[in-house]
Structures are given as C-alpha cells and as structure tokens.
Amino acid sequence: MDLRILIVDDEPSNRQVLEQALSAFGHAASTAPNGEAALELLAGSPFDAVLLDLHMPLMSGLDALRRLRGAPGPNRETPAVCVTADVLTRRPDAYFDLGFQAFLAKPVQLARLAAVIDRVTSCSIETQRQQRTAVKVAALRRRMGDTPFA
C-alpha cells in the first residue's frame, strides 16, 4: 500500500528515522518541524496519516491536531498518531480521548510503526470512534454486571 504520510517532529533525527522507515515500507513521507508548518502542508494536499510529536515548540502536536480537526480542508478526518517519549504523563489509551487514533512511544519500534500505520489507514476515524466506544461500553457492562440504567 503506497500511502502519503506527514511526519511532524521538532527533532531532525526523529524525522529522518521515521521518513527512512516509512520509505522502506513503500510509503511517501513528507516532514514538518512543528505544528504550524504541519498545518500549512495539511491545508494544501491530502495525506493518509499524520505522525505528530506531542511536545514541540511553537505549537504542540495536540494543539495542531485540534486546529486540524476544527478547520475545513482535505485532512480534517485524516488519522493522527501521537508520537512521544512522554510515556509517564498519560496511559496510551488516554491519547484516544484527546483525538488521536493511535499512540507510538519513542524510540519507535519499526514493527509497531508498521502495524499502527496499517491499522489507522484501514478504516475511517468515525469507524475507529465507534469501535472505541463499543469497547468502553462492553468494559462498563462487565464492571456493572449489565445492570440497566435508571
């Protein structure tokens, strides 16, 4: 599958490693050094996925994602993957609640990168939201013993 993926990271070596990995997987990668530059690229041409570093100067990955989702354009519904070395602040599933479709911890493992890209590009954001909601509802029902709500 030949995908167009945008890599957004303030660290040049991280962009280079991810770009080389995605190229090896057969994908076309573009890069941006911060959220502002990413939004400019995202406003102009469609991408299949966006890898967003969470902590960047000028504009965080989370702020860039919020602006992307709130503005019209070809990438408003493009899957976004949070890429961060900050694995202590939040649980990986908390990034879903922030609007990301997946989470990758740095340093990124190549097999995990390939699996995440395959997963987030295989279905729409709305389908992924529905799947996450179904998982949360099932977990709640297990905890409550499927008790009906009043």
C-alpha positions as YAML, in Angstrom:
chain: A
units: angstrom
residues:
- id: 1
  name: MET
  ca: [0.00, 0.00, 0.00]
- id: 2
  name: ASP
  ca: [1.56, 3.28, -1.09]
- id: 3
  name: LEU
  ca: [0.49, 5.94, 1.42]
- id: 4
  name: ARG
  ca: [1.26, 9.63, 1.87]
- id: 5
  name: ILE
  ca: [2.26, 10.26, 5.47]
- id: 6
  name: LEU
  ca: [3.22, 13.51, 7.17]
- id: 7
  name: ILE
  ca: [5.82, 13.33, 9.95]
- id: 8
  name: VAL
  ca: [5.77, 16.27, 12.38]
- id: 9
  name: ASP
  ca: [8.63, 16.42, 14.89]
- id: 10
  name: ASP
  ca: [10.90, 19.22, 16.06]
- id: 11
  name: GLU
  ca: [13.90, 16.87, 16.21]
- id: 12
  name: PRO
  ca: [15.52, 16.44, 12.76]
- id: 13
  name: SER
  ca: [16.94, 13.00, 13.59]
- id: 14
  name: ASN
  ca: [13.47, 11.71, 14.56]
- id: 15
  name: ARG
  ca: [12.01, 12.99, 11.28]
- id: 16
  name: GLN
  ca: [14.84, 11.36, 9.34]
- id: 17
  name: VAL
  ca: [14.48, 7.95, 11.04]
- id: 18
  name: LEU
  ca: [10.70, 7.89, 10.56]
- id: 19
  name: GLU
  ca: [11.00, 9.07, 6.96]
- id: 20
  name: GLN
  ca: [13.52, 6.33, 6.15]
- id: 21
  name: ALA
  ca: [11.37, 3.68, 7.83]
- id: 22
  name: LEU
  ca: [8.21, 4.75, 6.00]
- id: 23
  name: SER
  ca: [10.09, 4.85, 2.70]
- id: 24
  name: ALA
  ca: [11.34, 1.32, 3.35]
- id: 25
  name: PHE
  ca: [7.69, 0.29, 3.88]
- id: 26
  name: GLY
  ca: [6.88, 1.74, 0.44]
- id: 27
  name: HIS
  ca: [5.20, 4.93, 1.64]
- id: 28
  name: ALA
  ca: [5.84, 8.53, 0.61]
- id: 29
  name: ALA
  ca: [6.75, 10.65, 3.63]
- id: 30
  name: SER
  ca: [6.78, 14.42, 4.00]
- id: 31
  name: THR
  ca: [8.09, 16.21, 7.06]
- id: 32
  name: ALA
  ca: [7.40, 19.34, 9.10]
- id: 33
  name: PRO
  ca: [9.46, 20.69, 12.03]
- id: 34
  name: ASN
  ca: [6.48, 21.99, 14.04]
- id: 35
  name: GLY
  ca: [2.71, 22.21, 14.26]
- id: 36
  name: GLU
  ca: [2.43, 25.47, 12.35]
- id: 37
  name: ALA
  ca: [4.41, 24.14, 9.37]
- id: 38
  name: ALA
  ca: [2.37, 20.95, 9.50]
- id: 39
  name: LEU
  ca: [-0.93, 22.83, 9.30]
- id: 40
  name: GLU
  ca: [0.31, 24.68, 6.22]
- id: 41
  name: LEU
  ca: [1.14, 21.38, 4.50]
- id: 42
  name: LEU
  ca: [-2.12, 19.78, 5.66]
- id: 43
  name: ALA
  ca: [-4.16, 22.67, 4.27]
- id: 44
  name: GLY
  ca: [-2.75, 22.15, 0.80]
- id: 45
  name: SER
  ca: [-2.71, 18.46, -0.04]
- id: 46
  name: PRO
  ca: [-4.26, 15.24, 1.28]
- id: 47
  name: PHE
  ca: [-2.36, 12.77, 3.43]
- id: 48
  name: ASP
  ca: [-3.32, 9.26, 4.51]
- id: 49
  name: ALA
  ca: [-1.95, 9.69, 8.05]
- id: 50
  name: VAL
  ca: [-0.12, 12.20, 10.25]
- id: 51
  name: LEU
  ca: [2.52, 11.31, 12.84]
- id: 52
  name: LEU
  ca: [2.52, 14.12, 15.42]
- id: 53
  name: ASP
  ca: [5.15, 14.61, 18.09]
- id: 54
  name: LEU
  ca: [3.29, 15.65, 21.21]
- id: 55
  name: HIS
  ca: [5.79, 18.13, 22.65]
- id: 56
  name: MET
  ca: [7.11, 20.72, 20.19]
- id: 57
  name: PRO
  ca: [7.93, 24.41, 20.43]
- id: 58
  name: LEU
  ca: [5.60, 26.95, 18.77]
- id: 59
  name: MET
  ca: [2.65, 24.55, 18.69]
- id: 60
  name: SER
  ca: [2.24, 21.17, 20.36]
- id: 61
  name: GLY
  ca: [1.04, 18.14, 18.48]
- id: 62
  name: LEU
  ca: [-2.21, 18.26, 20.45]
- id: 63
  name: ASP
  ca: [-2.83, 21.91, 19.52]
- id: 64
  name: ALA
  ca: [-2.04, 21.14, 15.87]
- id: 65
  name: LEU
  ca: [-4.50, 18.24, 15.95]
- id: 66
  name: ARG
  ca: [-7.24, 20.39, 17.46]
- id: 67
  name: ARG
  ca: [-6.73, 23.07, 14.81]
- id: 68
  name: LEU
  ca: [-6.66, 20.46, 12.04]
- id: 69
  name: ARG
  ca: [-9.95, 18.92, 13.21]
- id: 70
  name: GLY
  ca: [-11.59, 22.32, 13.63]
- id: 71
  name: ALA
  ca: [-10.79, 23.70, 10.20]
- id: 72
  name: PRO
  ca: [-12.05, 22.75, 6.75]
- id: 73
  name: GLY
  ca: [-9.58, 21.10, 4.46]
- id: 74
  name: PRO
  ca: [-8.52, 17.86, 2.84]
- id: 75
  name: ASN
  ca: [-7.11, 16.37, 6.06]
- id: 76
  name: ARG
  ca: [-9.78, 17.17, 8.63]
- id: 77
  name: GLU
  ca: [-10.52, 13.46, 9.07]
- id: 78
  name: THR
  ca: [-7.01, 12.16, 8.39]
- id: 79
  name: PRO
  ca: [-5.88, 9.67, 11.07]
- id: 80
  name: ALA
  ca: [-3.40, 11.18, 13.54]
- id: 81
  name: VAL
  ca: [-0.84, 9.20, 15.53]
- id: 82
  name: CYS
  ca: [0.66, 10.65, 18.71]
- id: 83
  name: VAL
  ca: [4.41, 10.03, 18.80]
- id: 84
  name: THR
  ca: [6.06, 10.88, 22.11]
- id: 85
  name: ALA
  ca: [8.77, 9.94, 24.57]
- id: 86
  name: ASP
  ca: [6.46, 11.09, 27.38]
- id: 87
  name: VAL
  ca: [5.09, 7.74, 28.45]
- id: 88
  name: LEU
  ca: [4.52, 8.69, 32.10]
- id: 89
  name: THR
  ca: [2.04, 11.58, 31.85]
- id: 90
  name: ARG
  ca: [-0.84, 9.59, 30.33]
- id: 91
  name: ARG
  ca: [-1.79, 6.00, 29.69]
- id: 92
  name: PRO
  ca: [-1.56, 5.14, 25.97]
- id: 93
  name: ASP
  ca: [-5.37, 4.82, 25.69]
- id: 94
  name: ALA
  ca: [-5.78, 8.40, 27.03]
- id: 95
  name: TYR
  ca: [-4.46, 9.70, 23.71]
- id: 96
  name: PHE
  ca: [-7.61, 8.35, 22.02]
- id: 97
  name: ASP
  ca: [-9.69, 10.64, 24.22]
- id: 98
  name: LEU
  ca: [-7.55, 13.57, 23.04]
- id: 99
  name: GLY
  ca: [-8.46, 12.80, 19.42]
- id: 100
  name: PHE
  ca: [-5.54, 10.68, 18.26]
- id: 101
  name: GLN
  ca: [-6.21, 7.38, 16.52]
- id: 102
  name: ALA
  ca: [-3.06, 5.70, 17.83]
- id: 103
  name: PHE
  ca: [-0.04, 6.13, 20.08]
- id: 104
  name: LEU
  ca: [3.64, 5.37, 19.45]
- id: 105
  name: ALA
  ca: [6.27, 5.60, 22.18]
- id: 106
  name: LYS
  ca: [9.74, 6.87, 21.31]
- id: 107
  name: PRO
  ca: [12.04, 5.35, 20.41]
- id: 108
  name: VAL
  ca: [9.65, 3.99, 17.80]
- id: 109
  name: GLN
  ca: [9.87, 0.27, 17.09]
- id: 110
  name: LEU
  ca: [9.65, -0.42, 13.36]
- id: 111
  name: ALA
  ca: [7.23, -3.34, 13.67]
- id: 112
  name: ARG
  ca: [4.92, -1.24, 15.85]
- id: 113
  name: LEU
  ca: [5.14, 1.67, 13.39]
- id: 114
  name: ALA
  ca: [4.13, -0.59, 10.51]
- id: 115
  name: ALA
  ca: [1.25, -2.09, 12.50]
- id: 116
  name: VAL
  ca: [-0.07, 1.30, 13.60]
- id: 117
  name: ILE
  ca: [0.07, 2.74, 10.08]
- id: 118
  name: ASP
  ca: [-1.77, -0.31, 8.73]
- id: 119
  name: ARG
  ca: [-4.43, -0.04, 11.44]
- id: 120
  name: VAL
  ca: [-5.15, 3.68, 11.27]
- id: 121
  name: THR
  ca: [-5.32, 3.76, 7.48]
- id: 122
  name: SER
  ca: [-7.56, 0.71, 7.20]
- id: 123
  name: CYS
  ca: [-10.75, 2.38, 8.42]
- id: 124
  name: SER
  ca: [-12.23, 5.81, 8.92]
- id: 125
  name: ILE
  ca: [-11.97, 7.93, 12.07]
- id: 126
  name: GLU
  ca: [-15.71, 7.54, 12.67]
- id: 127
  name: THR
  ca: [-15.40, 3.75, 12.49]
- id: 128
  name: GLN
  ca: [-12.50, 3.89, 14.95]
- id: 129
  name: ARG
  ca: [-14.53, 6.09, 17.33]
- id: 130
  name: GLN
  ca: [-17.40, 3.62, 17.19]
- id: 131
  name: GLN
  ca: [-15.02, 0.73, 17.88]
- id: 132
  name: ARG
  ca: [-13.51, 2.52, 20.91]
- id: 133
  name: THR
  ca: [-16.96, 3.39, 22.24]
- id: 134
  name: ALA
  ca: [-18.09, -0.22, 21.88]
- id: 135
  name: VAL
  ca: [-15.01, -1.41, 23.82]
- id: 136
  name: LYS
  ca: [-15.66, 1.14, 26.61]
- id: 137
  name: VAL
  ca: [-19.36, 0.19, 26.84]
- id: 138
  name: ALA
  ca: [-18.50, -3.51, 26.99]
- id: 139
  name: ALA
  ca: [-15.98, -2.88, 29.79]
- id: 140
  name: LEU
  ca: [-18.53, -0.82, 31.72]
- id: 141
  name: ARG
  ca: [-21.17, -3.52, 31.34]
- id: 142
  name: ARG
  ca: [-18.74, -6.15, 32.63]
- id: 143
  name: ARG
  ca: [-17.97, -3.99, 35.67]
- id: 144
  name: MET
  ca: [-21.64, -3.23, 36.39]
- id: 145
  name: GLY
  ca: [-22.94, -6.69, 35.63]
- id: 146
  name: ASP
  ca: [-25.03, -5.43, 32.70]
- id: 147
  name: THR
  ca: [-27.31, -3.56, 35.14]
- id: 148
  name: PRO
  ca: [-29.82, -1.35, 33.30]
- id: 149
  name: PHE
  ca: [-29.55, 2.38, 33.95]
- id: 150
  name: ALA
  ca: [-32.48, 4.22, 35.54]
...
